Amino acid sequence: MNPPHAGLRQRGDPAKASLGFTGGRSLGYSAPVLPKDLLEPLGLDALLVTRPENVRYLSGFPHPEDAQVLVTGEGAFLLTDPRYPEAERESRIPAKVLKREEREALLKTLKGRVGFEAEHLPYAALERLRELVPAEWVPTKGVVEKLRLRKTPEEVERIRKAQALAEEALAHVLPLLRPGVEEREIALEVEFFLKRRGAEGAAFPPIVASGERGALPHARASEKRLKAGELVTLDLGARLEGYHSDMTRTFALGRPKEELRRAYKAVEEALEAALAALAPGKTGKEVDAVARKALEAHGLDRYFVHSLGHGVGLAVHEGPSLSPYGEEVLEPGMVVTVEPGIYISPDNKLVAEKWRGLAVRIEDDIAITKTGYEDLTSTVPKTRHDIESLMAG
């Protein structure tokens, strides 16, 4: 195919620069990835990358929502618009700031088979490209996501720092866990704290779910006020230098009732069993099954309604999946959440009334290593004894 616009050739030879987090060094535990390594297996002449997480992974550019990466046989280039004159300085691959007509002129030079990210590019945008560019547009799936599965040590360190910041935020709001405080007040304080401490923001809107609302796995913090005797689930994370963390703890306001303690014990055992099963070579569904087996011993597996975990990195939810459908094999460098939980609806008439509306979730961020795993969630209490001691104090 014809080479991209000559004006893009700057800052070295992009055809010889490898892609990914380290911008020229090896990607995690693998060899450097060159542009041709992305194109040749799919028989492509070019690839247009539009998913923000993938754009940031390939370029390091901190505003990926307003940029794309164009990979060709000549190299890889970041494309953005005049709002970002700093792009040439902030991108690890050659960058060009283009007006709309300049970008369209560049794209018109593409010929042959051009891949696009089918799970991200809207249909209307694809139709516009087809009208503009006389090429065969080929849908692709997971090309860059596969590279992102295994993190470099630098990436793991960024996740570790994001997790440490989230743990600081949790410690900061623990004094707010008292009767009469609104859920949303706690969630807002988490977000304010993370921003004040230098985070780009929360990894997602913090979940604060008390009482029966804990049975909603992704409940939004509401105006509901905390009450004595309830369980409170806090699910939060930080985004730092593009990378995310994700953790959950469940606390009791006052001395918990016996059924609450039993439920927490079951989830704690499921977490311990899943962590013990984590190792390179295991599939996500094998580890997920271990956690469900532990809950089954308590008769609670039917109330575990989501997957055991997911990858975390430039996206808060990414591969690999720890679920009944998780076929991916765990490898050193992967970072996943492990988050068993049980959720019993307050409307469930098949259980005794004392169990209705009960919910517990515990979640850690875990890095897979050559010999097993490293728990990146290091400073917050996890066992029921530690949780009870903390809340009693």
C-alpha positions in Angstrom: 0.0 0.0 0.0 1.0 3.6 -0.3 2.9 5.0 2.7 1.1 7.4 5.1 1.4 11.2 4.8 5.1 12.1 4.6 4.6 14.7 7.3 4.1 12.0 9.8 7.7 10.8 9.6 9.4 12.4 12.6 11.3 11.4 15.8 13.0 8.4 14.3 11.9 5.5 12.2 8.4 4.4 13.3 8.7 1.2 11.3 11.5 0.1 13.6 9.9 1.2 16.9 8.0 -1.4 18.9 4.6 -0.7 20.3 3.1 -0.9 23.8 3.5 0.4 27.3 7.2 0.6 27.2 7.4 2.4 23.9 10.3 0.5 22.3 11.2 -2.0 25.0 9.7 -5.4 25.4 6.0 -5.8 26.2 5.9 -7.6 29.6 7.3 -11.1 29.3 7.2 -11.1 25.5 9.4 -9.9 22.7 9.0 -6.4 21.3 5.9 -6.0 19.1 6.5 -4.3 15.8 3.8 -2.9 13.6 4.1 -5.8 11.1 3.4 -8.2 14.0 -0.1 -6.7 14.3 -0.8 -6.6 10.6 0.7 -9.8 9.0 -1.2 -12.4 11.1 -4.5 -10.9 9.9 -3.4 -10.1 6.4 -3.9 -6.4 6.9 -2.2 -3.5 5.2 -3.2 -1.1 8.0 -5.1 -1.0 11.3 -7.0 1.9 12.7 -7.1 1.8 16.5 -9.9 3.8 18.1 -10.6 2.3 21.5 -9.2 4.8 24.1 -7.5 2.2 26.2 -5.8 0.7 23.2 -4.7 4.1 21.9 -3.1 4.9 25.3 -1.5 1.5 25.4 0.2 1.9 22.1 1.1 5.6 22.4 1.1 6.6 26.0 -0.9 9.7 25.0 -3.0 10.7 28.1 -6.0 12.0 26.1 -6.8 8.8 24.1 -10.5 9.6 23.8 -9.6 12.3 21.3 -7.0 10.4 19.3 -6.5 7.3 17.2 -3.4 5.2 16.3 -2.9 4.3 12.7 -0.7 1.2 12.2 0.7 0.6 8.7 3.6 -1.2 7.2 5.6 2.1 7.4 5.1 2.3 11.2 2.6 3.5 13.8 1.4 7.1 14.3 -0.8 8.9 16.8 -3.4 11.1 15.1 -5.2 13.9 17.1 -6.6 17.4 16.6 -5.4 20.9 17.2 -6.8 20.9 20.8 -3.7 18.9 21.7 -0.5 20.7 20.5 1.4 18.8 23.2 0.7 15.4 21.5 4.1 15.3 19.8 5.8 15.6 23.2 3.5 13.3 25.1 3.2 10.4 22.7 5.8 7.7 22.6 5.2 7.1 18.9 5.4 9.7 16.2 2.4 12.0 16.4 0.7 14.5 14.2 -1.8 17.2 15.1 -4.2 17.4 12.2 -7.2 19.4 11.2 -10.2 17.4 10.0 -9.5 17.9 6.4 -5.8 17.0 6.9 -6.8 13.8 8.7 -9.2 12.9 5.9 -6.5 13.5 3.3 -4.2 11.1 5.2 -6.8 8.4 5.5 -7.5 8.6 1.8 -4.0 7.4 1.1 -4.9 4.0 2.6 -5.4 1.1 0.3 -5.8 -2.7 0.5 -7.2 -4.3 3.7 -7.6 -1.9 6.6 -8.6 -3.3 9.9 -10.9 -1.5 12.4 -11.9 -2.3 16.0 -15.4 -3.8 15.4 -16.3 -3.7 19.1 -15.7 0.0 19.4 -16.1 1.9 16.1 -19.7 3.0 15.7 -21.5 1.9 12.6 -22.1 5.5 11.4 -18.3 6.2 11.8 -17.5 3.1 9.8 -19.9 4.1 7.0 -18.2 7.5 6.9 -14.8 5.9 6.5 -16.1 3.6 3.8 -17.3 6.6 1.8 -14.0 8.5 2.4 -11.4 5.8 2.0 -11.2 3.4 -1.1 -10.1 0.4 0.9 -11.5 -2.9 2.2 -12.5 -2.3 5.8 -11.9 -5.5 7.8 -13.5 -6.0 11.3 -11.0 -7.1 14.0 -11.5 -8.1 17.6 -9.0 -8.2 20.5 -5.9 -7.4 18.5 -4.5 -4.9 21.0 -6.4 -6.3 24.0 -4.3 -9.5 23.7 -1.2 -7.5 24.1 -2.7 -5.8 27.2 -3.4 -9.1 29.0 0.2 -9.4 30.3 1.4 -6.4 32.1 5.0 -5.2 32.2 6.5 -4.6 35.7 6.0 -0.9 35.1 2.3 -1.5 34.5 2.0 -3.6 37.6 3.6 -0.9 39.6 1.1 1.7 38.4 -1.7 -0.6 39.4 -0.1 -1.1 42.7 0.1 2.6 43.3 -3.5 3.1 42.2 -4.5 0.4 44.7 -2.5 1.9 47.5 -4.3 5.2 46.9 -7.7 3.4 47.0 -6.7 1.9 50.3 -5.9 5.3 51.6 -9.3 6.5 50.5 -11.0 3.6 52.3 -9.1 4.3 55.5 -10.1 8.0 55.2 -13.8 7.3 54.9 -14.1 4.6 57.6 -15.0 7.1 60.3 -18.0 8.1 58.2 -19.4 4.6 58.5 -21.9 5.4 61.3 -25.6 5.5 61.6 -27.2 8.6 60.0 -24.7 9.2 57.3 -25.9 9.1 53.7 -24.4 6.6 51.3 -23.7 9.3 48.7 -21.8 11.5 51.3 -19.4 8.6 51.7 -19.0 8.1 47.9 -18.4 11.8 47.3 -15.7 11.9 50.0 -14.0 9.0 48.3 -13.9 10.9 45.0 -12.7 14.1 46.7 -10.0 12.3 48.6 -8.6 10.6 45.5 -8.5 13.8 43.5 -6.8 15.6 46.4 -4.2 12.9 46.6 -3.3 13.2 42.9 -5.5 10.5 41.2 -6.9 11.3 37.8 -10.2 10.3 39.5 -12.1 7.4 40.8 -11.8 4.2 38.7 -15.6 4.2 38.6 -18.4 5.8 40.7 -17.8 4.4 44.2 -20.4 1.8 45.3 -21.7 2.4 48.8 -24.6 0.0 49.5 -26.0 -0.5 53.0 -28.6 -2.9 54.3 -30.9 -4.5 51.7 -29.3 -2.3 49.0 -26.2 -4.5 49.3 -28.0 -7.2 47.5 -27.6 -5.0 44.3 -24.1 -5.9 43.1 -23.7 -2.6 41.3 -25.8 -0.3 43.4 -25.3 3.4 43.1 -24.7 5.4 46.3 -28.0 6.9 47.3 -29.6 9.3 49.8 -30.3 6.3 52.1 -28.9 6.8 55.6 -26.8 4.1 57.2 -28.5 2.2 60.1 -27.1 0.4 63.1 -26.9 -3.4 62.7 -26.6 -3.2 58.9 -23.8 -4.4 56.6 -22.3 -1.8 54.3 -20.5 -2.7 51.1 -17.8 -0.3 49.7 -16.5 -1.0 46.2 -14.0 1.6 45.0 -10.8 2.1 43.0 -8.5 4.8 41.8 -7.3 5.8 38.3 -3.6 6.9 38.3 -1.5 7.5 35.3 -4.1 5.7 33.2 -4.2 2.6 35.3 -7.0 1.4 37.6 -7.5 -0.4 40.8 -10.7 -2.1 42.1 -11.4 -3.4 45.6 -14.4 -4.2 47.9 -14.9 -4.6 51.6 -18.0 -5.2 53.6 -18.4 -3.7 57.1 -20.9 -4.2 59.9 -22.3 -1.2 61.8 -22.3 -2.6 65.3 -22.1 -6.2 66.3 -23.3 -8.3 63.4 -26.0 -10.9 63.8 -25.0 -14.5 63.6 -26.3 -15.0 60.0 -24.3 -12.0 58.9 -21.2 -13.5 60.4 -21.9 -16.9 58.8 -22.3 -15.3 55.4 -19.0 -13.3 55.8 -17.2 -16.5 56.8 -18.5 -18.3 53.7 -17.3 -15.5 51.3 -14.0 -15.2 53.1 -13.4 -18.9 52.7 -14.3 -18.7 49.0 -11.8 -15.9 48.5 -9.1 -17.9 50.3 -9.8 -21.0 48.2 -9.7 -19.0 45.0 -6.4 -17.3 45.9 -4.9 -20.7 46.7 -6.0 -22.0 43.3 -4.4 -19.1 41.4 -1.4 -20.1 39.4 0.0 -19.9 35.9 -1.5 -22.5 33.7 -4.9 -22.4 35.3 -7.9 -21.2 33.3 -10.3 -18.5 34.6 -13.2 -21.0 34.8 -11.1 -23.4 36.9 -10.5 -20.8 39.5 -14.1 -19.6 39.4 -15.3 -23.1 40.1 -13.1 -23.4 43.2 -14.8 -20.3 44.7 -18.3 -21.6 43.9 -17.4 -25.0 45.5 -16.4 -23.2 48.7 -19.7 -21.3 48.8 -21.6 -24.6 47.9 -20.3 -26.1 51.2 -22.3 -23.4 53.0 -25.4 -23.8 50.8 -24.8 -20.3 49.4 -23.4 -20.8 45.8 -26.8 -20.1 44.2 -26.5 -16.5 45.5 -23.2 -15.9 43.8 -24.6 -14.1 40.7 -21.5 -12.7 38.9 -18.1 -13.9 37.8 -15.3 -14.4 40.3 -13.2 -11.7 38.7 -11.8 -9.8 35.7 -8.6 -8.3 34.5 -7.8 -4.7 35.5 -5.4 -2.3 33.9 -6.0 0.6 31.5 -9.7 -0.4 31.8 -11.2 -1.3 35.1 -12.9 -4.3 33.4 -10.7 -6.1 30.9 -9.4 -9.6 30.2 -8.8 -12.2 31.4 -12.1 -13.4 32.8 -12.4 -15.5 35.9 -15.9 -16.9 35.2 -17.6 -20.1 34.2 -16.8 -19.1 30.7 -13.2 -18.0 31.2 -11.2 -20.1 28.8 -8.0 -17.9 28.9 -5.0 -19.5 30.6 -3.5 -17.4 33.4 0.1 -16.2 32.8 2.7 -14.3 34.7 2.1 -10.6 34.3 -1.7 -10.7 34.3 -3.6 -8.7 36.9 -7.0 -9.8 38.0 -9.6 -9.1 40.6 -10.9 -11.9 42.8 -14.3 -10.9 44.2 -16.6 -13.7 45.5 -19.9 -12.5 46.9 -23.4 -13.5 47.9 -26.6 -11.5 47.3 -29.9 -12.6 48.7 -32.8 -10.4 47.5 -35.0 -8.9 50.2 -38.0 -10.3 48.2 -36.7 -13.9 48.3 -39.5 -15.9 50.0 -37.6 -19.1 49.7 -35.2 -18.3 52.5 -35.9 -17.5 56.2 -36.7 -13.8 56.7 -33.4 -13.3 58.7 -31.4 -14.0 55.5 -33.4 -11.7 53.2 -31.5 -8.7 51.9 -28.2 -10.0 53.1 -25.1 -9.3 50.9 -21.3 -9.7 51.3 -18.5 -9.1 48.9 -14.7 -9.1 49.3 -12.4 -8.1 46.5 -8.7 -7.9 46.1 -6.4 -7.0 43.1 -4.0 -9.9 42.3 -0.9 -10.0 40.1 -0.2 -13.5 38.7 3.5 -14.4 39.1 5.7 -17.2 37.9 5.2 -19.1 41.1 1.7 -18.1 42.0 0.3 -14.7 42.8 1.0 -11.4 44.6 -1.9 -9.7 46.5 -1.7 -6.0 45.6 -4.4 -5.2 48.2 -2.1 -5.1 51.2 -3.2 -2.7 54.0 -6.9 -3.0 54.5 -8.5 -5.6 56.8 -10.1 -8.6 55.1 -10.9 -11.4 57.6 -14.1 -11.2 59.6 -12.1 -11.0 62.9 -10.1 -8.0 61.6 -13.2 -6.3 60.3 -15.0 -6.8 63.6 -12.0 -5.5 65.5 -11.7 -2.5 63.3 -15.4 -1.5 63.6 -15.4 -2.2 67.3 -12.5 0.2 67.8 
